[in-house]
Amino acid sequence: MLPTWCMKITRIFAVSARAVTVLFLTFVSCSGLL
């Protein structure tokens, strides 16, 4: 079983990675439109 802080950090990284992916896709879409 992982410690609580480890699970929290993992969750934060997962959310951050998802946010970065969305930002990257949005940037690519806007660049493609230009």
DALINMO-V812686 format. One record per residue. RES is the residue in three letters. PHI is phi in whole degrees, -180 to 180 (* if undefined). BURIAL is + if it has 16 or more other C-alpha atoms within 10 Angstrom, else -. Layout:
res = (RES,RES)
phi = (PHI,PHI)
burial = (BURIAL,BURIAL)
This chain:
res = (MET,LEU,PRO,THR,TRP,CYS,MET,LYS,ILE,THR,ARG,ILE,PHE,ALA,VAL,SER,ALA,ARG,ALA,VAL,THR,VAL,LEU,PHE,LEU,THR,PHE,VAL,SER,CYS,SER,GLY,LEU,LEU)
phi = (*,-78,-65,-63,-64,-66,-65,-63,-63,-61,-65,-62,-64,-63,-66,-63,-62,-65,-63,-64,-63,-63,-63,-64,-64,-64,-63,-64,-63,-66,-65,-66,-71,-77)
burial = (-,-,-,-,-,-,-,-,-,-,-,-,-,-,-,-,-,-,-,-,-,-,-,-,-,-,-,-,-,-,-,-,-,-)
